[in-house]
């Protein structure tokens, strides 16, 4: 029994004090790294990825350009990109919502919009091979940034070990901040999955172009601060992927 009590004491001592939990009355207490201000005020983002049939990309892009105003009339578009390096024939876009109720109302409005359905959806869907979406929140230590000028973007997606930010949040933050602080590139946002693949984090970066990304990456790999921070974070990493994003003319993030 003494051994059991000692083990339990060590486990409790290791649990971060910033853990959030809910009482029997449903009231959240001691909010910390597991829940951020965006989750509390309801703001979230939807990532949408469409895989287009080979040979149909140009038609899809023109159709979207001609009709995107019907979609942006309903909710806020953060960015819209074609994938330059990664999955070919793919487009990726981010939409912002203030609540799930707002998103439901937007989806209903679009379903009932005859112009949107007839001029876009009915023509767009036959061009697609696949669609996926994901709901994410901005992490508490980041905010949506603005690029200094037109450029390209890189979405780096990290699959972390189970447990959430209370397990790997601090190490991951140090790794991302280390890259940003040495001027590796401009950080636009860091997002944590809520629906989709859980324990997944996405970092959206801006680069002037692909060559500047390459030179910045070399500098980062030679910086001992970055190497140390990445080494600590990598112990919680399961896998990671990235893709180079090219902003469309109608993307708010250029």
C-alpha positions as CSV (number, residue, x, y, z in Angstrom):
1,X,0.0,0.0,0.0
2,X,2.9,2.4,0.8
3,X,4.4,1.7,-2.6
4,X,1.1,2.4,-4.3
5,X,0.6,5.7,-2.4
6,X,4.2,6.7,-3.3
7,X,3.6,5.9,-7.0
8,X,0.3,7.9,-7.0
9,X,2.0,10.8,-5.4
10,X,4.7,10.9,-8.1
11,X,2.1,10.8,-10.8
12,X,0.1,13.6,-9.3
13,X,3.2,15.7,-8.9
14,X,4.0,15.3,-12.5
15,X,0.6,16.4,-13.8
16,X,0.8,20.1,-15.0
17,X,-1.2,22.5,-12.8
18,X,-2.6,24.1,-16.0
19,X,-4.7,21.0,-16.8
20,X,-8.3,21.9,-17.3
21,X,-11.2,19.8,-16.1
22,X,-14.9,20.0,-15.6
23,X,-16.8,19.8,-12.3
24,X,-20.1,18.0,-11.9
25,X,-21.8,21.3,-12.7
26,X,-20.1,21.5,-16.1
27,X,-17.9,24.5,-15.0
28,X,-14.4,24.5,-16.4
29,X,-11.6,25.2,-13.9
30,X,-7.9,26.0,-14.0
31,X,-7.7,26.7,-17.7
32,X,-4.2,26.2,-19.1
33,X,-2.3,24.6,-22.0
34,X,-5.1,22.2,-22.9
35,X,-7.6,24.8,-23.9
36,X,-7.0,28.2,-25.4
37,X,-8.9,31.5,-25.7
38,X,-10.1,30.7,-29.1
39,X,-11.9,27.6,-27.8
40,X,-13.4,29.6,-25.0
41,X,-14.8,32.4,-27.3
42,X,-15.9,29.9,-29.9
43,X,-13.6,30.9,-32.8
44,X,-12.3,28.0,-34.9
45,X,-11.0,27.4,-38.4
46,X,-12.0,24.8,-40.9
47,X,-9.3,23.3,-43.2
48,X,-10.7,22.0,-46.5
49,X,-8.7,20.0,-49.0
50,X,-9.9,19.0,-52.5
51,X,-8.2,16.6,-54.8
52,X,-9.1,17.5,-58.4
53,X,-9.1,15.2,-61.4
54,X,-5.9,15.5,-63.5
55,X,-6.6,17.7,-66.4
56,X,-9.4,19.6,-64.7
57,X,-7.4,21.9,-62.4
58,X,-7.5,24.9,-64.8
59,X,-11.2,24.5,-65.2
60,X,-11.7,24.2,-61.4
61,X,-9.6,27.3,-60.7
62,X,-11.5,29.4,-63.2
63,X,-14.9,28.2,-62.0
64,X,-13.9,29.0,-58.4
65,X,-12.5,32.4,-59.3
66,X,-15.8,33.3,-61.1
67,X,-18.0,32.2,-58.1
68,X,-16.0,32.6,-54.9
69,X,-17.8,35.8,-54.1
70,X,-21.0,33.7,-53.5
71,X,-19.1,31.7,-50.9
72,X,-17.3,34.6,-49.2
73,X,-20.6,36.4,-48.8
74,X,-21.5,33.8,-46.2
75,X,-18.3,33.5,-44.0
76,X,-14.8,34.6,-43.8
77,X,-12.1,33.2,-46.1
78,X,-8.6,33.2,-44.5
79,X,-6.7,31.8,-47.4
80,X,-7.0,29.7,-50.6
81,X,-4.1,28.0,-52.2
82,X,-3.1,25.5,-54.9
83,X,-0.6,22.9,-53.8
84,X,2.7,23.4,-55.6
85,X,4.7,20.7,-54.0
86,X,3.0,17.8,-52.1
87,X,-0.2,16.2,-53.3
88,X,-0.6,17.2,-56.9
89,X,-3.9,18.5,-58.3
90,X,-4.9,19.7,-54.8
91,X,-6.3,22.9,-53.4
92,X,-6.3,23.9,-49.8
93,X,-8.5,26.6,-48.1
94,X,-9.1,27.9,-44.6
95,X,-12.4,29.3,-43.3
96,X,-13.0,31.1,-40.0
97,X,-16.1,30.7,-37.8
98,X,-17.2,32.2,-34.5
99,X,-19.2,29.1,-33.4
100,X,-20.5,25.8,-34.6
101,X,-23.9,27.4,-34.8
102,X,-22.6,30.0,-37.3
103,X,-21.0,27.2,-39.4
104,X,-24.3,25.3,-39.4
105,X,-26.2,28.4,-40.5
106,X,-23.6,29.0,-43.3
107,X,-23.9,25.5,-44.6
108,X,-27.7,25.8,-44.6
109,X,-27.6,29.1,-46.4
110,X,-25.2,27.7,-49.1
111,X,-27.4,24.6,-49.5
112,X,-30.4,27.0,-50.2
113,X,-28.5,29.4,-52.5
114,X,-29.6,28.5,-56.0
115,X,-26.8,30.6,-57.6
116,X,-24.1,28.8,-55.6
117,X,-25.6,25.3,-56.2
118,X,-26.3,25.8,-59.9
119,X,-23.4,27.9,-60.9
120,X,-20.7,26.3,-58.8
121,X,-21.5,23.1,-56.8
122,X,-23.2,21.2,-59.7
123,X,-20.2,22.0,-62.0
124,X,-17.4,21.6,-59.4
125,X,-18.3,18.3,-57.8
126,X,-17.8,16.2,-61.0
127,X,-14.2,17.6,-61.2
128,X,-13.3,16.2,-57.7
129,X,-11.7,12.9,-56.7
130,X,-11.8,13.5,-53.0
131,X,-12.7,16.1,-50.2
132,X,-11.5,16.2,-46.6
133,X,-12.0,18.8,-43.8
134,X,-10.6,19.3,-40.4
135,X,-11.7,21.6,-37.5
136,X,-8.8,23.3,-35.7
137,X,-8.2,26.0,-33.1
138,X,-5.4,28.5,-33.0
139,X,-3.0,27.6,-30.1
140,X,-3.0,30.0,-27.2
141,X,0.5,31.3,-27.9
142,X,0.0,32.2,-31.5
143,X,-2.3,34.5,-33.5
144,X,-3.1,34.8,-37.2
145,X,-0.4,36.8,-38.8
146,X,0.0,38.7,-42.0
147,X,2.7,38.2,-44.6
148,X,5.0,41.2,-45.2
149,X,4.4,40.9,-49.0
150,X,3.3,38.4,-51.6
151,X,5.1,35.0,-51.4
152,X,4.5,31.3,-51.0
153,X,3.3,29.3,-47.9
154,X,4.3,26.1,-46.3
155,X,1.9,24.0,-44.2
156,X,3.8,21.7,-41.9
157,X,1.7,19.1,-40.2
158,X,2.9,17.3,-37.1
159,X,1.3,14.1,-35.7
160,X,2.1,14.1,-32.0
161,X,1.8,11.4,-29.4
162,X,-1.5,11.0,-27.6
163,X,-2.1,13.2,-24.6
164,X,-2.6,16.6,-26.2
165,X,-0.8,19.9,-25.5
166,X,-0.4,19.1,-21.7
167,X,2.0,16.4,-22.7
168,X,3.9,18.0,-25.6
169,X,2.7,21.6,-25.9
170,X,5.7,23.4,-24.2
171,X,8.3,21.4,-26.2
172,X,6.5,22.0,-29.5
173,X,6.1,25.7,-28.7
174,X,9.8,26.0,-28.1
175,X,10.6,24.3,-31.4
176,X,8.3,26.5,-33.4
177,X,9.4,29.7,-31.6
178,X,13.1,28.8,-32.1
179,X,12.6,28.6,-35.9
180,X,10.6,31.9,-35.9
181,X,13.1,33.8,-33.7
182,X,16.1,33.1,-36.0
183,X,14.2,34.5,-39.0
184,X,13.8,31.1,-40.6
185,X,10.5,32.3,-42.0
186,X,7.4,34.3,-41.0
187,X,5.0,32.4,-38.8
188,X,1.3,32.9,-39.9
189,X,-0.4,30.6,-37.5
190,X,-0.3,27.4,-35.4
191,X,-3.4,25.3,-35.3
192,X,-4.3,22.3,-33.1
193,X,-6.8,19.7,-34.3
194,X,-10.3,19.4,-32.7
195,X,-12.0,17.2,-35.3
196,X,-10.1,15.0,-37.7
197,X,-6.8,13.4,-36.9
198,X,-6.4,14.1,-33.1
199,X,-3.1,15.2,-31.5
200,X,-2.2,16.9,-34.8
201,X,-0.7,20.4,-35.0
202,X,-0.3,22.5,-38.2
203,X,2.2,25.4,-38.5
204,X,1.6,27.7,-41.4
205,X,4.7,29.6,-42.6
206,X,5.3,32.4,-45.2
207,X,8.3,32.5,-47.4
208,X,9.3,35.0,-50.0
209,X,9.9,32.1,-52.4
210,X,11.2,28.6,-52.5
211,X,14.8,29.6,-52.6
212,X,14.5,31.8,-49.5
213,X,12.9,28.9,-47.7
214,X,15.9,26.7,-48.6
215,X,18.4,29.2,-47.4
216,X,16.5,29.9,-44.2
217,X,16.2,26.2,-43.5
218,X,20.0,25.8,-43.8
219,X,20.5,28.6,-41.3
220,X,18.1,27.1,-38.9
221,X,19.8,23.7,-39.0
222,X,23.1,25.4,-38.2
223,X,21.7,27.3,-35.2
224,X,22.3,25.4,-31.9
225,X,19.2,26.9,-30.3
226,X,16.9,25.5,-33.0
227,X,18.7,22.1,-33.0
228,X,18.2,21.8,-29.2
229,X,14.6,22.8,-29.3
230,X,13.7,20.5,-32.2
231,X,15.5,17.6,-30.5
232,X,13.3,18.0,-27.4
233,X,10.1,18.3,-29.4
234,X,11.0,15.3,-31.7
235,X,10.7,13.0,-28.7
236,X,6.9,13.5,-28.9
237,X,6.6,13.4,-32.7
238,X,5.0,10.4,-34.5
239,X,5.3,11.7,-38.0
240,X,5.2,15.0,-40.0
241,X,4.4,16.1,-43.6
242,X,4.6,19.4,-45.4
243,X,3.4,21.0,-48.6
244,X,4.2,24.2,-50.5
245,X,1.1,26.4,-51.1
246,X,0.7,28.9,-53.9
247,X,-1.9,31.6,-53.1
248,X,-4.7,32.1,-55.6
249,X,-5.6,35.7,-56.8
250,X,-8.7,35.7,-54.5
251,X,-6.8,34.5,-51.4
252,X,-6.8,37.0,-48.6
253,X,-3.4,35.7,-47.6
254,X,-1.1,36.4,-50.6
